Amino acid sequence: MTISCLRSSFMAIIYTWIYIPILILIINSFNASKFGMHWQGFSISWYRILINNNSLIQAAQNSLIVGVCSASLATIIGSLTALALYRYHFRGKSFINGMLFTVMMSPDIVMAISLLVLFMLLGIPLGFWSLLISHITFCLPFVVITIYSWLKDFDVRMFEAAKDLGANEMTILNKIILPLAMPAVTAGWLLSFTLSMDDVIVSSFVTSPDFEILPLKIYSMVKVGISPEVNAITVILVLVSLLLVASSQLLLNKNK
């Protein structure tokens, strides 16, 4: 009983420590005061001001474009890669698996500098395309591992039975693998979109002032002080991230 209480208390402390800053942020976004934590009454005026901020809206549009494009391309490439790793045996398969985990585990600053050097060597100007390539790069391993882990749970006897009935590889892919793997594919897309929308470190190295995205816009605003307007946009980002992560987990748990 004592051990159970201690475990529960410890977990409560950990979760409180994690979520209290977010809770304070949410509360302060409805504060009528312009300064600090001094409460002057409930107000949604900062959300109204946020809607009329053209620079923030433009940055949000840029982030959405990059997020949707990078998530879609990473999901397509990642799905094909995961399928190849699952269905076929070829030389270099272990190397590819190792490189995927290396990209996932490498610090963001290392990836950011390496991508910046690569773009400079190739003469690729910093902006939309460099940002898109970078986001695809760090999203791709998460998509591959998400889909590959799902494919590993498939009963291979289904594929053997389909072959015995005369189905070729393309028919097996279209009629069996893709429908069954669709929850993992969708979850990989949602995860990639979340990672793209939240990235600051890599994006700050590989984009230019002419193409500003929302996380970098928020970061530049925070440098001169945290205003309720920043709190409001951050709350929206937190809610969107929570929604996407929850949707991803629900899809992964489907039919498990």
Order of alpha helices (4+ residues) and beta strands (2+ residues): alpha-alpha-alpha-alpha-alpha-alpha-alpha-alpha-alpha-alpha-alpha-alpha
